[in-house]
Amino acid sequence: MVLVTAVVALVVVAFNELWRPARNVITIVHEAGHALAAVLVGRRLSGIRLHSDTSGLTLTRGKPYGPGMVMTAFGGYVAPSLLGLGFAGLVGADRITAVLVVCAVLLLGVLVMVRNVYGFFSVLLTGAVLFGIAWWTSPLVQAAFAHVITWFLLLGGVRPVGELQSKRRRGRARDSDADQLARLTGAPGWLWIGMFFFINLGSLVLAAAWLLG
């Protein structure tokens, strides 16, 4: 199951026809990462917007500078991979129900804060799939689903970082998280891209060692 679900997730991430609709899940987790980081550092969360081009926006209130804003901006791109790493630990311990519960809590939290129609229905559809898996399928199917979503988060956390750097080279991402962090800290955007990449790749390698070991 571990190998088969890894291949399934890799195919979804690798092929654009599958990746584009599936990337909405990564965007949901990405924006949830911004939102959670904002709440943890004491910023006020105003809302989340999810767009049909798979981009998103998390609105917060507070000082537009300082460590809290840095943590908020940093939380997005690493969120899918870190969540995938956590899921790998749960799956490895045969805590499949815990994975489904965490998914449900995350989706509910985003649904409460989403502020546009597309975002609302995107989260609702994702939640409906999760509910169907949890309520109407066998434990074996639920375990397979938990493995797929774990691998998908781990692999899908890496690809957007490469996509971001590609857009930055073409001058199409001047307000990206990396560029916001560059303005907030004075450290170059490519340094933040590198940090995203190595954290996400490290999460993938560590989780793969757990799951395949």
Secondary structure, DSSP 8 states (H G I E B T S, - for coil): -HHHHHHHHHHHHHSHHHHHHHHHHHHHHHHHHHHHHHHHTT-EEEEEEE-TTS-EEEEEES-SSSHHHHHHHHHHHHHHHHHHHHHHHHHHTT-HHHHHHHHHHHHHHHHHHB-SHHHHHHHHHHHHHHHHHHHHS-HHHHHHHHHHHHHHHHHHHHHHHHHHHHHHHTT--TTSHHHHHHHHHSS-HHHHHHHHHHHHHHHHHHHHHHHH-
